[in-house]
């Protein structure tokens, strides 16, 4: 069990905390969607599903990892289509989370006037 498991159980912990960045894999994303959305949908529109989850959590940033990573803050949706390896090795998600944490820290420290908001 980890932070995403805890948030799926108690989404109010981060509700509206726009400094949060969640990095769920496919299974974790499904668990979060079922816990947070009344109607998680059928998943056919993946970009919209990520946007809906972010918006339902109060516009926290969601980076849904997969063959194509989908990123949303509830308003914008970006998709990373860079081809990676056929299978990610264990620990890459931890590295991603750590790198994102450092980047968020520096962006917040620099302030909105230096980071376009």
Protein Blocks (a to p, Z undefined) as FASTA:
>chain_A
ZZklmmmmmmmlmgopakbccdddfklmmmmmmmmpmbgojolammlmmmmmmmmnoopa
cddddfbdcddehlaccddfbdcdfbdcehklmmmmmmmmmmmmmmmmnopmlngZZ
